[in-house]
Amino acid sequence: MNKAQLVEAIADKVGGRQQAADAVDAVLDAVVRAVVAGERVSVTGFGSFEKVDRPARYARNPQTGERVRVKKTSVPRFRAGQGFKDLVSGSKKLPKNDVAVKKAPKGSLSGGSSTRTTAKAAAKKATAKKATAKKTAARKTAVAGTAKRAAKKTTAKKTATKKTTAAKKTTAKKTSAAKKATAKKTSPAKKATAKKAPARKAASRTTTAKKATARNR
């Protein structure tokens, strides 16, 4: 049975071929859009449609037998419901004057508002997790930057302290050298003064001797 035959099969039940075609298109469009969005569409007694992610893998070319790498992809999957399985297997008989799949009770259809709400909630949680991860990364970066700055400041302080100590040592050396030079200059002057002192004493003795000679005369 193709789509046109499906439309013809339900045309009498929905009031005409055009209404049946519109109904089939609407149902298929809703299922496809929900599955593409990652939602699971489940119809009680019939089955469920969902999106399945397949990881990258290796396969073999059936014609050449060559090993080929298959990229990661997503595929739709349909799982038949238990009522559908029972009818196909023959454990249950198809009803003659009733629909094969009973109408689902309220709340048993997923892929509608409840499923979308769940999907939105999951998306919000994922967004919140990403935001938290970004904030954590930003905090770690800030802490690392603060640590680097502190290390730079400590290094700068150590360098300044070393320079100050070296300058003090240099100044002390210069002061010590200046004192030694001053001491050397002062020492010869003291010696010269010490040598001149006996000359003065000799001159005073000569004067005293002349005075005594004058008196004797």
C-alpha positions in Angstrom: 0.0 0.0 0.0 1.4 3.4 -1.0 0.3 6.8 0.2 -2.4 7.2 -2.5 -3.9 3.8 -1.5 -3.7 4.8 2.1 -5.7 7.9 1.4 -8.3 5.9 -0.6 -8.6 3.5 2.3 -9.5 6.2 4.8 -11.4 8.5 2.5 -14.8 7.2 3.4 -14.1 7.4 7.1 -13.0 11.1 7.1 -15.5 12.5 4.7 -13.7 12.5 1.3 -10.5 12.0 -0.5 -9.2 15.5 0.0 -9.9 15.4 3.7 -8.1 12.0 3.9 -5.1 13.3 2.0 -4.9 16.4 4.2 -5.1 14.2 7.3 -2.4 11.8 6.1 -0.1 14.7 5.2 -0.7 16.4 8.6 0.0 13.2 10.6 3.2 12.3 8.6 4.4 15.9 8.8 3.9 16.0 12.6 5.7 12.7 13.1 8.7 13.7 10.9 9.1 17.1 12.5 9.0 15.7 16.0 11.5 12.9 15.2 13.9 15.4 13.5 13.8 17.6 16.6 14.8 14.6 18.7 11.4 13.9 20.2 9.9 10.4 20.6 6.4 10.0 19.0 4.6 7.1 20.6 1.1 5.8 19.7 -0.3 3.3 22.1 -0.9 -0.1 20.4 0.8 1.0 17.2 4.4 1.8 18.0 6.9 4.6 18.5 9.1 6.7 16.2 12.4 8.1 17.5 15.8 9.5 16.4 18.8 7.2 17.0 22.4 8.4 16.8 24.9 6.0 15.3 28.6 6.5 16.2 31.3 6.4 13.6 32.3 2.9 12.7 33.9 0.6 10.1 31.9 -1.4 7.6 32.7 -3.5 4.5 31.7 -2.7 1.0 29.5 -5.7 -0.1 30.8 -5.5 -3.7 34.5 -5.2 -3.1 34.8 -6.4 0.5 36.9 -3.3 1.3 36.8 -1.9 4.8 35.2 1.5 4.8 34.9 4.1 7.6 31.3 5.2 8.1 30.8 8.7 9.6 28.6 9.4 12.7 25.0 9.8 11.7 21.4 9.8 13.0 18.6 7.6 11.7 14.9 7.3 12.4 13.7 4.1 14.0 10.3 2.6 14.4 9.4 0.2 17.2 6.1 -1.6 16.9 3.8 -1.6 19.9 2.8 -4.8 21.6 -0.8 -4.6 20.2 0.6 -4.3 16.6 3.0 -7.2 17.3 0.2 -9.4 18.6 -1.9 -8.7 15.5 1.0 -9.5 13.1 2.0 -12.6 14.9 -1.6 -13.9 15.0 -1.9 -14.1 18.7 -4.8 -11.6 18.4 -7.3 -11.4 15.6 -8.1 -8.3 13.7 -11.5 -6.9 14.7 -14.0 -6.9 11.8 -16.2 -3.9 12.8 -13.7 -1.9 14.8 -10.3 -0.2 14.3 -7.2 -2.4 14.6 -5.5 0.1 16.9 -7.7 1.3 19.7 -7.9 5.0 20.4 -5.2 6.0 22.9 -6.4 7.3 26.2 -5.6 10.9 27.2 -2.0 11.4 28.1 -0.7 8.3 26.4 0.5 10.1 23.2 4.0 11.5 23.5 5.4 13.9 20.9 2.8 16.5 21.7 2.9 19.3 24.3 4.1 17.1 27.1 7.0 15.8 25.1 7.9 19.2 23.8 7.7 20.6 27.4 10.1 17.8 28.5 12.4 18.6 25.5 12.4 22.3 26.4 13.2 21.5 30.0 16.1 19.3 29.0 17.3 22.1 26.6 17.1 24.6 29.5 19.1 22.3 31.8 21.7 21.8 29.1 22.0 25.5 28.6 22.2 26.1 32.4 25.0 23.5 32.6 26.9 25.2 29.7 26.5 28.5 31.4 27.8 27.1 34.7 30.7 25.5 33.0 31.6 28.8 31.3 31.3 30.7 34.7 33.6 28.1 36.3 36.1 28.3 33.5 36.0 32.2 33.8 36.6 31.9 37.6 39.5 29.6 37.1 41.0 31.9 34.5 40.6 34.9 36.9 42.2 33.0 39.8 45.1 32.0 37.5 45.5 35.6 36.4 45.5 36.8 40.0 48.1 34.2 40.9 50.3 35.3 38.0 50.0 38.9 39.0 50.8 38.1 42.6 53.8 36.1 41.5 55.0 39.0 39.3 54.6 41.5 42.2 56.6 39.1 44.5 59.3 38.8 41.9 59.4 42.6 41.4 59.7 43.1 45.1 62.5 40.6 45.4 64.3 42.3 42.5 63.9 45.7 44.1 65.1 44.4 47.4 68.2 42.9 45.7 68.9 46.2 43.9 68.5 48.2 47.2 70.9 45.8 49.0 73.4 46.0 46.2 73.2 49.8 46.2 73.7 49.9 50.0 76.7 47.6 49.7 78.2 49.8 47.0 77.6 53.0 49.0 79.2 51.3 52.1 82.2 50.4 50.0 82.6 53.9 48.6 82.2 55.4 52.1 84.8 53.0 53.5 87.2 53.8 50.6 86.7 57.6 51.2 87.4 57.2 54.9 90.6 55.3 54.2 91.7 57.9 51.6 91.0 60.7 54.1 92.9 58.8 56.8 95.9 58.4 54.5 95.9 62.1 53.7 95.7 63.1 57.3 98.5 60.8 58.5 101.3 62.6 56.5 100.1 66.0 57.7 100.3 64.9 61.3 103.8 63.5 60.8 104.9 66.8 59.3 103.5 68.7 62.2 105.2 66.4 64.6 108.5 67.0 62.8 108.1 70.9 63.0 107.5 70.8 66.7 111.2 70.1 67.7 112.4 73.0 65.5 110.3 75.3 67.5 111.7 73.9 70.7 115.3 74.4 69.4 114.5 78.1 68.5 113.2 78.7 72.0 116.4 77.3 73.5 118.5 79.5 71.3 116.6 82.6 72.4 117.1 81.6 76.1 120.8 81.1 75.6 121.2 84.6 74.0 119.4 86.2 76.9 121.6 84.5 79.4 124.8 85.6 77.6 123.6 89.2 77.6 123.0 89.1 81.3 126.5 87.8 81.9 128.0 90.7 80.0 
